Structures are given as C-alpha cells and as structure tokens.
Amino acid sequence: MQFSDIFKIKFDDFVWTLRFGKPKRKGVIYDLRQEGFKSIDRPVFFLSTGRCGTKWFARLISADKKLKVFHEPQPNLGSQSKLAFETIIQKDFNINHEEARLIEEIFLAGREQYLRYSYKTEKRYIETNNHITFFAPVIAKLLPQALFVHVYRHPGEFVRSAIRRKYYLEGNKEDLKRIHPVINSTAYDHWDQWDQIQKNAWLWDETNQFIEKFKSMIPEERIFSFNFNVLNFENVQALLNFIRADISAGSIRKLLGKKENIQKSGKYKTYSDWDISEKSKLKELCGRLAEKYNYQL
C-alpha cells in the first residue's frame, strides 16, 4: 500500500466523521455484508414524487441527535433510480435474481458507507431523497428491518411546481434523472403529443402508483402514508412515532409555521385558477389515485 493510499483512507474517514460524528465502534463493510446488514438499526426511507415537503421533514427529524437524516446524500442516485424504475416496471415488479442483485449493488455503491457509518456512530439512518423511491422493492428485501414513509401531495399543486421548475421542457438537463414511459405502455405512445401538464400529471400518477404497488407487497407495519396537504401537529406526531423519532412538541409546532425549499423561480397559475380543459387533463391521468387520496380535482 502506498503512502497516498493511507492518506486517502484517513481523509475519507475524516470526511465521514464530519458527516456522522465520532464513531463509537468499529464497522467493516465485509462484516456488515456477511451478516446481511442485520446490525443496521431500522433505517427509514421516504418515498415520494419530490416537491412535497420532504426537505421540511429532514429539518424536523434532524432535531433528534440519535438519528442522522439526509435530504440530498451524494450520489443522489437520480439516473440510477430511473434505471431501477424501468427494470422493475417492465417486469411488473417480478424481476429475476440477477436484476435484483444489479439494482441492489447500485444502491449499495451509493449508500454502503452511509449505512456503515450509521452503524459505527450508532445513529439510525434516515433518507428523504425522492430519488430513492424506485429502489424501495430492493431495499425492502436487502434491509428487512427498514421502514418506509410515503409522502404525497395534491397532483395539481405538484404539477404546478414541476412546470415552474421546467420538468419535461426541452433543454432541461435534469430530465436525464426523470422517469419516462417505458416502451409498449399507453403513455409511451402519447408522450410526444402531451404538453407539460400531461407529462407531469403522468409523473405524479406513475410514481405514486409504483409506491402503492410496493406498499401492497410489504407488511403494513413497515409503511406509513402521509398526506402533506394535511400538515398538522397530530399527523406529524403520528409519523414521528412511526419512525421512532424523539422530537419535542415545541419543536414540531415551531417548524409547522415555516416552509422549506420554497419555489422562487418560474411562474404558473395556482391550480384553482386553471381552466376546465387543464383540469380535465389532470383528472384524466390522476383521477383514480386522486380519489383514493381524497383530493378534489
């Protein structure tokens, strides 16, 4: 081993210590893999479309110092998440062992050290990054002790926010990370004719349909669903109880009056000001799931 290699290892440890704090015990990737990551204590993964308050939750949960929460861990696995979506959807969630292993190793390439240092520092790992969503079926099997939180928002509000951020607009490089309809799907045949409302309505519906399918495949005690349009003390407390986060009532009430990740760029009218044709486009693509979530379109 060269001197530069030794320095690199020490520097990497230093960086991870800055992120997580001082380790309380040793933790080796080989050992964690050998025992199937059973020593990783109840990690939590938030599943969502994005643009629905997950950064707010990250700020709130960070008040519990026994937890380590990340809203934008690096790598964010955006493009890789898209690949996971395509692989799983094309097989209707019935991926084979080799495909599952591939997605698992992609996930671990981006999160193995996070899990390792959560073990070393004895802090539970929480991730609110929406790009983790399409890894959920594989994570659930890899980490059977993991918990999941599904956060959703009114589709009209999500679509408005997405349009303001130029989702699916020609030239937007961030669309590299966004899912698109798979070949032989109904949406695939219509995609080039759809406008931004329709494309982003599809994104809301497809992502939440994926999550709903996943939820049906795991025990209900592993999942908590949260309607961000009903953000109040009681609902937030219930979520925190589910993930076993110790946050004071005062901290919850104080943060309820604040917003995170506020949209500042782009303009588009609020959903209540949409005309009938625009709302009809949304209802056509999101109506069934919106009704399930008790949203009026």
N, C-alpha and C positions, 0 to 999 in steps of 0.2 A: 504493500500500500504506500503510495507516495504522500509526501507531506501535504500537498494540496488537497488530497482526498480526506486526510484527517481534519484539515481546516474546514472543509466543506461540511463534514458531518457535524462538527461542533457548531458551525454557523447555522446549519439547518435546525439543530436542537435549540439554539438561541432564539431563532425566529418563532418556532412553535411554542417555546416557553413564553414569549411575549404575547402570543395569541391566547394561550390557555392558562398561564400561570405556572408556578413552580410544581414540578412533578412530585407526587407523594410515594410513587412506587415505580418499579421498572416495568416496561411493557415492550415486548418484542413482536413484530409483525408475524414472524414464523409461529410463535406460540399462540397468538390470537387466531391465526388461521387453522392451526392444528386442532384447536378446541372448538372451532366453528363460531368464533366470536361470541361465545356464551357469556364471557365476562363483561361484555359491553352492556352497561345498565340502561335498559329501556330508552333507547334513543327515540326522538319524535321527529316526524317529517310532515310538514304542512303541504297539502296538495291543493292546487288552485290554478286558475287561468292567469294569475297575476292581476295587478290593478284592483286588488280587493282587500287592502288593509294588512297584508302580511308583514310589511315593514313596521307598522304600528304594533303588531303583536310581538315582533322581535324586540322592540324597545321596551315593551312592558315586561316580557319574560326575563329580560336581562337583569332585572332588579333582584332576581333570585340568584345569588352567587354560587349556589350548588349546581347551577345549570350553565352551560355555555351555548349561547344561541348565535347563529349566523344567518344573516339575511342574504348576503351575497358572497358565499365562500368561493374561493378560486381553486381550480377552474369552475366556472358556473355550470358546465356540462350542457349548455344550451343546444349546440349542434348535435351532441351525442344523445341528448334527450329526444330529439327529432328522429334519430335513427331507431331508438328504442320504441318510440310510438309506431313507426312504420312496420317494424318487425313484428310487434305484438298484434297490431290491428290486422295486418294481412293474414295472420294465423288465427284471428278471432280469439286471442288470448291463449291458444293452445300451442305455444312454442315448444320446440323439442329441447332436449338436454343441452345440445351444443349451442343453440341460440341463447338459451338461458345463461349458460356459462359465459358466453361472449358479453352479454349485457351486464352480467354480474362483475366481470373483470373490468369493464369500462367504468362502472360505478366505483369499484374499489380503487382504480387508478386515480380517481379524483377525490375519494373520501377516506381511504385507508388510514392516512396519517391523522385525519380529524378524529376518527374512531380510536386510533391508538392513543392519542393524547387525551382524549376524554377518559380513557381507562387510566392512564398514568397520573392524571390530576384528580381522578375520582369525581369528575364533573359529567353530568349527563349531557349528551349531545342533542341539540335542537336545531333543525334547519327549516327556515321559512321560504326558501328559494323556490319559486314556482317551476323552475326547470327540472326539479327532482321528481315532478309528478309522474312522468311516464316510466320512471324506474320502479315505481311502487310495487308492481307484482313481483319483481325480482327481489327487491329489498325485503318484502314480507317473508319470503322463504329463506333468504340469507340470514336475516335477523328476526327470528320468530318472536323475540321479546319487544320488537319495535312497535310504537304506537303511531297512529296517523290522524291528522286533523284535516278535514275537508272544509275549506272556506269558499263560499260562493257569494255572488253579488247580482243584483238585478241586471239582466242582459242589456237593457237599454243604456244603463249607466256605463257598463263595461265597454260596449261598442262605441259610445261617445268618447270615452277616454282613449280607446285604441285608435280611433280616427284622428284624434288630436295628436297622437304620437306617430301618426303616419304608418300604422301597420298595413301591410299589403299594398303599399303605394310604390310604384315603380321607382327604383333607385334607392330604396331603403335597405341598406346593407344588413340591418338587424333581422330582416326577414329570413336570412340564412338559418336562424335559430328557430323560426316559427314553423309549426306543422302545416302541411298542405294535404289535401285529399289524396288518398292512395289510388293507384290505378284500379280500374274496374268498379270504383264507387260512384254513386249517383252524383256526389258533389264534384268529383273529378271531371265529369262530363260537362258540368255547368260552370266550372271555375273561371274560365277566361271571359265569360259573359257577365259574371257577377260584379257588382260595384263594391265599394268598401263596406257599406252596411252589411251586405250579404256575406262577404268573406269573413268579417269579424263576428257576425252572428253565428256563422258556422264554427268559428274557432271557439266561441263560448260554449256552444252546444256539444261539439265533438270532445272538448276537454272534459266537460262535466259528465258526459255520457261515459267516457273512459273511466273516470273516477267512480261513477255509480256502478259500473260493471265490476271494477276492482273491489268495491265495498261489499258486493254480493258474494265475493269469493273468500272473505276472511271473517273470523268471528266478530260479532258486533262489539264486543268489549275492546277491540283493538282500534276502533274508529270513532271519531267524534265529528259531527257535522255542525257547521256554524254559519248562520245567515248574517253576513256583515251589514245588511240593511236593518238589522235589529241589534244594533250595538248598544247594549245597556249593561249595567252592573251585574245583574243576575246571570245573564248569558255568558259574560266574560268570566265570572267566578266559576261557573259550571265547566267551562273549557279548562281553566287553570286547575280545577280539581281533577279533571280527567288526566292531564299530563303531570299531575302532582307537582305543581309549581307553587311555591310559598311566596305569595305577593300580598302585601297589606291592602286592606280595603281603601285606605287613604291613597295609596299609590294608584290603584285602579281608578278611583274617582277623579284623581288629578289628571290622569292621562286621557280619560274619556272626553275631556274638553279640548284635546289637542289633536291635530292631524299630522300625519307623516307622509312624505313622498307626494306632496301636493302638486298637482298638474299646473305648470306655469306656461308651457309652450303650446302653440296651436289653438285654434278656435273651432268650436262646433256647438250648435244649439243644444240645450238640455233636452232630455227625452220628452218631457211634457210639451215641448214646442215642435216636435216632429209632426209632419203631416200624415194623413191617413195612409198614403202609399208607402212611406218609410216605415211606419209601424207595422204595416202588413208584411213587409219583407222580413222584419224581425220575428213576427209571430209565426210565419211560415216555417222558419228554421229553428226557432227556440220555443215555440208554443207549448209543446208537450212537457218539456222539462220545467219551463217557467211555471206551468200549472202545478207541477209536483212541489215546487218550492214556494207556492202561494204568491207568485208575482202577477200583478195585473199588467197586461200588455195592451 
